[in-house]
Amino acid sequence: MAIGAEDYIDQLLVKKYADEKVDNHDNMESMVDPNKMMGAMNDYASMYRNMMTLKQRLNIACYAINARTARYNKSSRY
């Protein structure tokens, strides 16, 4: 599959719109305040980091509890 215009109409359209500027985001006002967006992303990231730390501490605590309460039985096989 080729990239680009294959027939005559597509070639004419490519020539017509080759110099058109379609990315004019400088003239547009954003509907979302970038500072609020960055603040929300920072809050989400710090909460996720705190949850990961809490999960790690909980895993360590559960491992310690399980290690203390483990009872080992001697087997007669060995």
N, C-alpha and C positions, 0 to 999 in steps of 0.2 A: 504494500500500500504506500503510495507516494504522498509526500507532504507538499502542499501548495495547490494552486489552482490547476485543474485538469482540463476544463473546457474553456471556450472563448468568453462566455459570460462571467465566469469566475475570475478570469484574467483581467477583464475590464473592471470588475469590482475591486480587485486587489490594487490596480493602478489608481482607481478613483480614491480609495480610502487609505492609501499608503502613507500619506503625510498628515492625516487627520489626527488630532490629539484627543484621545478618549479618556485619558487618566488625568482629570482636572480636579484632584482632591484638594488642591490649595484653595479653591474658591468655595469649598463646601464647609459648612459648620457641622461638627460631629454632634450626634445626638447623645453621646455619652461623654461625660467629663473624664479626660484621661487620668487626672489625679485620683478621682474616685475609683476608677477602674483599677489602677495600680494599687491603691489602698486595699480594695477588695481582694485582689490577687495575693497581696502580701498577707492579709489576714487568713486567707484560705491556706496558703503555704505554711504559715506558722502553726495553724491548728493541725494540719496534717503532720507536721514535724513533731508536735507535742503528742499526738495520738500514737505515732510510731515509737516515741520514747516511752510512753505509758505502756504500750503493748510489750516492749522489750523488758521493762521492769516487771510487768505481770508475769511474763514467761519465766523470768529468773526466779521470782517468788514461788510460782507453782512448781518449778523444778526442784527448788529447795525443800518445799513441803513434801513432795513426792519422794524425794531422797531420804528424808527423815523418817517417814512412815513406812518405808518399804520393809517388808519382812522376807527374809530369805530362808527357805527350807532346805535342809540337807537332803540330797537324793541318795537313795541306796544303790543306785546304778554305778556310781563311780567310786 
